[in-house]
Amino acid sequence: MRRFHPSGVLCRTGACSATIEGRPAYFDNNHLAASASEFWSRIFDDFDLPTGRHEP
């Protein structure tokens, strides 16, 4: 199983960013913000995460 860690994206320069493209990265201390959903969608597409859908 592959795991996704947002810190791998947010902390690439050694310092973690609290914003993504000028929007908050997190809603609270444990949840990604909906305002950055388009950004995360692109990241998840690149990461090739399973959709959770089962093919017949």
Secondary structure, DSSP 8 states (H G I E B T S, - for coil): -----THHHHTTTSS--SEETTEESBSSSSSB-GGGHHHHHHHHHHHT---S----
